[in-house]
Amino acid sequence: MKRREFIRTAAAVGAAAISFDKLQAAVNSSTVAIETAPDLVAVMGGEPAQMLERGLKELGGISKFVKNGHNVVIKPNIGWDKAPEMAANTNPELIRALVEQCFKAGAKKVTVFDHTCDNWQKCYENSGIKAAAEAAGAVLAPGNDESYYKEVNIPDGVQLKSAKIHRSLLEADVWFNVPVLKNHGGAKMSIAMKNYMGIVWDRKYFHANDLQQCIADLCLFHKKPALNIIDAYRCMRKNGPQGRSLSDTSLLKALIVSSDIVAADTAAVGLFNQVETMDIKEVGHIAIGENFRLGTQNLGKLNVKRIKLN
Amino acid sequence: MKTNILKVITVAVASIVFAVLLLLFCDFAGWMQDFPDLARIQFIPALLRGSIIAVVSLILMTFIFGRLYCSIICPFGILQDIISWFTRRGKKKNRRRLWFRYAKPQNILRYSILALCIISLLSGTTALISHLDPYSNFGRIATNLFRPVAVVLNNIVSNVGEKFHNYDIYHVTLHTHEIVSITFAASVLAAVAVMSLMRGRLFCNTICPVGSLLGLISKYSLFKITINQEHCTGCGLCEKACKAQCISSKNKHVDGSRCVACFNCLDRCRENGVKYRLSIPFHKVPAVARPSIADRAGRRDFLATGVAVAATLPFVHTLAANRHNGIIDETKLTPITPPGSISLEHFKKHCTACHLCITHCPQQILKPAKFNFGFSYLLKPHLVFYEMAYCNYGCTVCSEICPNGAIHRLTSEEKQVTQIGIAEFDQSRCVVFTDNTSCGACSEHCPTQAVHMVDYKDGLTIPHVLPEICIGCGACESICPVIPVKAINVRANEVHKIAEKPVDEEQKAVNQEDLDFGF
């Protein structure tokens, strides 16, 4: 909400000299030329890069988030040794486009990493993300070794009071959470909140100590992503998070972008329900996240922009 | 001074071979994965693999040139030369006047060992040859002792690289340490170091079954070291240089069965009487005089070393046992052998525990066995699933790298249906049952969905295993959060089977036009 308020105030102060009344009326009726950025943007019907560009444009462009000289981290889901069309990992073209956008905005360096489940080199390689990200100038950081992680306290966590988090993320000026939309055997859905699990070293602790609670606890980590960019170009309908074959996937050609992680996941579950039934109540971590005031499930309260590209 | 050109060439070739093999065994990043050839031409691996071409070539090479194999191909032989180089024993200029001198051949000993090795191989076990094969011993020494050093150096470099945002050299943590294996490798290294420092190629000429076998051929080789009886003054300079201790200047004779073709003696003779040249085999050789009492010292050295090594065994034994805080995982009473190893029996017949697969397993799940599977499986690799490490679904590295034919080459597709074991689920230990919380980590990691989640209660799901599509990769076991013994464990198939392929459903096409946001 802060951004909107800031724009309103800035615009109001600047315009006050001319005609305060007129502007106030304009702001109230939302017809003012300085349009307020939406809280959530969903784009459908394009290629990943195209949808990303459009989504970011609606939010005011990448330069609202990435400043000159920034050290940027992108955290896709690269958990599995699977080809891009299996939708087990984030779409490499989306990552390539995002890296390019970051550099365009003046980023000094862009680092991409995930703590993979399968062998990390194979995951980086076969997901296509290594090639795509490196082609755009990013550096792939390994997440395979405990030495890359540093203990961070999560004071408000219920089950998870601290976690070892990847150092590149701790050192970043800004980071983007870029999950793929997937069904998940354990957590029911793996979207933006679940994607956080790849920033920590010890995942087993999560499984042993109430998975849903731990996922939400981890999202309390003080450094929030600038945006959650959910890749739903191809989603994994079932047998997630790995999938067994192409029949587990569906081509949705969609993208959801929001800084509100709960809203983003809620919207993504809604989209997911277009191809496979999933009761959002079963995805326990989303409701816990809302209770933690990490965001809202009530999309009606938000300024949501839905765009269909043709 | 004349240049000993043969010596220069052998040292050069040996250095390259040794360097490549050392890198192959110290590799921790898969750099050397595509270059296992020098391991594949080692005698015992080639023999066990059944490579007629390699074995015949090696025998032919020995028949023509003598035991050149021991000088330029065998990494264990080269290792001994490197060790003895430090004391400069036998070198022309060594201040401490350390020379070699002729020793009587230990024929009974070496041929008995050779016979025992052949008998045990024929009876279908590599239990004996594993501990005597020079190549495998080198492999274990490099993997267990040198590789950790390489990793430490790597990590120092990687820490520097990270400061410059470079991850080309990345941090590695080794998980393949096994104290029993390290103890064995260190003991062998210590024993062979003592032997080589004192007596040159003593190991090669008394214990090594490959050396003994090739010695039987090199005795009659076409090219060999000869002493010109007329030129020889019996000064003993050539004998002093001979690390195989096979030149008797007294008898003006070279024991071709023990000469390892190192060519150290060639440039020593002032009369130019020592030559490496074509000489007709089966030519009469002068009788060898009985050795003096002093010559028998070697036998005592050897026995003492043997006793010392044997004495460490009970100590090693106490370190063995497959326990987690006193609780035994009863599914691990038989070893899980790598995919491609066909069966436990096949594996035991072919693997000599060189640890090349252990070095190259990207997941570091291949570990040397302790005594828990018996002496016949000692130090051989078996799969151990630990935190977040399991047999990667499409990975076939061990099957490509194994030089012994113990692990047969598999394609990625074949590997994905090779059932090396089957997961067994114990509900009474599962966190869904004990804590009533979601987990599903096992199913999440299962590449075939043999472990899948079924309805349990209160919206919770619990794992269920379909054994016919399980391949025993251990993904489920590795991630299961239950300790000390997991709630889902892989039990080895003693004979590997072909798993059924998971059934694919029809792909559900989505009509883009009708698709809505859904929120």
Interface residues (C-beta under 8 A of the other chain):
Chain A: A42 M44 G45 D81 K109 T111 C117 D118 N119 Q121 K122 V139 L140 A141 P142 N144 D145 E146 S147 Y148 H184 G185 G186 A187 K188 R203 K204 Y205 H207 A208 N209 D210 L211 Q212 Q213 R237 N239 G240 P241 Q242 R244 S245 L246 S247 T249 S250 L251 L252 K253 A254 T266 A267 G270 L271 F272 N273 Q274 V275 E282 G284 L299 V304 R306
Chain B: G30 N155 H165 N166 Y167 Y170 H171 V172 T173 P362 Q363 E387 M388 N392 Y393 G394 C395 V431 D435 T437 S438 C439 G440 A441 S443 E444 H445 C446 P447 T448 Q449 H452 M453 G459 T461 I479 C480 P481 V482 P502 D504 E505 E506 Q507 K508 V510 Q512 L515 D516 F517 G518 F519
